[in-house]
Amino acid sequence: MDRARYLSEEWFGLNLEAASGWPERPGVDCSANFEVTGAPDGKVRYHAVIRDGCLVEMASGKLADADVSIVYKYADACAEVSNRDHPDLAFMTGRMKLDGDYARWVYGLRPLLDSAEYDDFRSALAERTDF
């Protein structure tokens, strides 16, 4: 797996590659729009789709009908991606702002977010992301 600059098109592909081994988890579904403010190239918007516990889409731009919208400041997003901050902690401390069906993200993705596969994914992504 190659390295990629955070928030680049290559980095979105790196996410898909790093998540390719996730086992299917029926009913663990969520679509999310992300917005990262204060990035070196300005505000960045991208989206991710998790279906049956698998990351099936991640790319720049917004989905028209996402379940949830997530907003980070660049430094907070970097802390999460670099594996220094867990998404739960970022949410609970207000560094990750959720809008929409936040319960789907916080509780519905629990089987994925609490899994060893997700921990391995986060570690692999942190090792291969350039900030």
Contacts in CASP RR format, 6 or more apart in sequence:
PFRMAT RR
TARGET T0000
AUTHOR 0000-0000-0000
METHOD contacts of the structure
MODEL  1
MDRARYLSEEWFGLNLEAASGWPERPGVDCSANFEVTGAPDGKVRYHAVI
RDGCLVEMASGKLADADVSIVYKYADACAEVSNRDHPDLAFMTGRMKLDG
DYARWVYGLRPLLDSAEYDDFRSALAERTDF
1 14 0 8 1.000
1 17 0 8 1.000
1 18 0 8 1.000
1 124 0 8 1.000
1 128 0 8 1.000
2 10 0 8 1.000
2 14 0 8 1.000
2 128 0 8 1.000
3 14 0 8 1.000
3 128 0 8 1.000
3 129 0 8 1.000
3 130 0 8 1.000
4 10 0 8 1.000
4 11 0 8 1.000
4 13 0 8 1.000
4 14 0 8 1.000
4 128 0 8 1.000
4 129 0 8 1.000
4 130 0 8 1.000
5 11 0 8 1.000
5 129 0 8 1.000
5 130 0 8 1.000
5 131 0 8 1.000
6 78 0 8 1.000
6 81 0 8 1.000
6 129 0 8 1.000
6 130 0 8 1.000
6 131 0 8 1.000
7 36 0 8 1.000
7 39 0 8 1.000
7 41 0 8 1.000
7 44 0 8 1.000
7 46 0 8 1.000
9 59 0 8 1.000
9 60 0 8 1.000
11 129 0 8 1.000
12 46 0 8 1.000
12 58 0 8 1.000
12 59 0 8 1.000
12 60 0 8 1.000
13 58 0 8 1.000
14 125 0 8 1.000
14 128 0 8 1.000
14 129 0 8 1.000
15 48 0 8 1.000
15 55 0 8 1.000
15 58 0 8 1.000
15 125 0 8 1.000
16 55 0 8 1.000
16 57 0 8 1.000
16 58 0 8 1.000
18 121 0 8 1.000
18 124 0 8 1.000
18 125 0 8 1.000
18 128 0 8 1.000
19 54 0 8 1.000
19 55 0 8 1.000
19 121 0 8 1.000
21 117 0 8 1.000
22 53 0 8 1.000
22 54 0 8 1.000
22 55 0 8 1.000
22 112 0 8 1.000
22 115 0 8 1.000
22 117 0 8 1.000
22 118 0 8 1.000
22 121 0 8 1.000
23 53 0 8 1.000
23 117 0 8 1.000
24 52 0 8 1.000
24 53 0 8 1.000
24 54 0 8 1.000
25 52 0 8 1.000
25 53 0 8 1.000
25 54 0 8 1.000
25 111 0 8 1.000
25 112 0 8 1.000
26 52 0 8 1.000
27 52 0 8 1.000
27 53 0 8 1.000
28 50 0 8 1.000
28 52 0 8 1.000
28 53 0 8 1.000
28 108 0 8 1.000
28 109 0 8 1.000
28 111 0 8 1.000
28 112 0 8 1.000
29 50 0 8 1.000
29 51 0 8 1.000
29 52 0 8 1.000
29 53 0 8 1.000
29 104 0 8 1.000
30 49 0 8 1.000
30 50 0 8 1.000
30 67 0 8 1.000
30 68 0 8 1.000
30 104 0 8 1.000
30 105 0 8 1.000
30 108 0 8 1.000
30 109 0 8 1.000
31 47 0 8 1.000
31 48 0 8 1.000
31 49 0 8 1.000
31 50 0 8 1.000
31 63 0 8 1.000
31 65 0 8 1.000
31 66 0 8 1.000
31 67 0 8 1.000
31 68 0 8 1.000
32 47 0 8 1.000
32 48 0 8 1.000
32 49 0 8 1.000
32 50 0 8 1.000
32 66 0 8 1.000
32 67 0 8 1.000
32 68 0 8 1.000
32 69 0 8 1.000
32 70 0 8 1.000
32 105 0 8 1.000
33 45 0 8 1.000
33 46 0 8 1.000
33 47 0 8 1.000
33 61 0 8 1.000
33 62 0 8 1.000
33 63 0 8 1.000
33 66 0 8 1.000
33 68 0 8 1.000
33 69 0 8 1.000
33 70 0 8 1.000
34 44 0 8 1.000
34 45 0 8 1.000
34 46 0 8 1.000
34 47 0 8 1.000
34 48 0 8 1.000
34 69 0 8 1.000
34 70 0 8 1.000
34 71 0 8 1.000
34 72 0 8 1.000
35 43 0 8 1.000
35 44 0 8 1.000
35 45 0 8 1.000
35 69 0 8 1.000
35 70 0 8 1.000
35 71 0 8 1.000
35 72 0 8 1.000
36 43 0 8 1.000
36 44 0 8 1.000
36 45 0 8 1.000
36 71 0 8 1.000
36 72 0 8 1.000
36 73 0 8 1.000
36 74 0 8 1.000
36 77 0 8 1.000
37 43 0 8 1.000
37 71 0 8 1.000
37 72 0 8 1.000
37 73 0 8 1.000
37 74 0 8 1.000
38 73 0 8 1.000
38 74 0 8 1.000
39 74 0 8 1.000
40 74 0 8 1.000
44 60 0 8 1.000
45 60 0 8 1.000
45 61 0 8 1.000
45 62 0 8 1.000
46 58 0 8 1.000
46 59 0 8 1.000
46 60 0 8 1.000
46 61 0 8 1.000
47 57 0 8 1.000
47 58 0 8 1.000
47 59 0 8 1.000
47 61 0 8 1.000
47 62 0 8 1.000
47 63 0 8 1.000
47 66 0 8 1.000
48 55 0 8 1.000
48 57 0 8 1.000
48 58 0 8 1.000
49 55 0 8 1.000
49 56 0 8 1.000
49 57 0 8 1.000
49 58 0 8 1.000
49 63 0 8 1.000
50 56 0 8 1.000
50 109 0 8 1.000
50 112 0 8 1.000
53 109 0 8 1.000
53 111 0 8 1.000
53 112 0 8 1.000
67 100 0 8 1.000
67 101 0 8 1.000
67 104 0 8 1.000
67 105 0 8 1.000
68 98 0 8 1.000
68 99 0 8 1.000
68 100 0 8 1.000
68 101 0 8 1.000
68 102 0 8 1.000
68 104 0 8 1.000
68 105 0 8 1.000
69 98 0 8 1.000
69 99 0 8 1.000
69 100 0 8 1.000
70 96 0 8 1.000
70 97 0 8 1.000
70 98 0 8 1.000
70 99 0 8 1.000
70 105 0 8 1.000
71 96 0 8 1.000
71 97 0 8 1.000
71 99 0 8 1.000
72 80 0 8 1.000
72 90 0 8 1.000
72 95 0 8 1.000
72 96 0 8 1.000
72 97 0 8 1.000
73 95 0 8 1.000
76 85 0 8 1.000
76 90 0 8 1.000
76 95 0 8 1.000
76 96 0 8 1.000
78 131 0 8 1.000
79 85 0 8 1.000
79 90 0 8 1.000
79 95 0 8 1.000
80 86 0 8 1.000
80 87 0 8 1.000
80 90 0 8 1.000
80 96 0 8 1.000
81 125 0 8 1.000
81 126 0 8 1.000
81 129 0 8 1.000
82 126 0 8 1.000
82 129 0 8 1.000
82 131 0 8 1.000
83 122 0 8 1.000
83 123 0 8 1.000
83 125 0 8 1.000
83 126 0 8 1.000
85 95 0 8 1.000
87 96 0 8 1.000
87 113 0 8 1.000
88 106 0 8 1.000
88 113 0 8 1.000
90 96 0 8 1.000
91 98 0 8 1.000
91 106 0 8 1.000
98 105 0 8 1.000
98 106 0 8 1.000
112 118 0 8 1.000
END
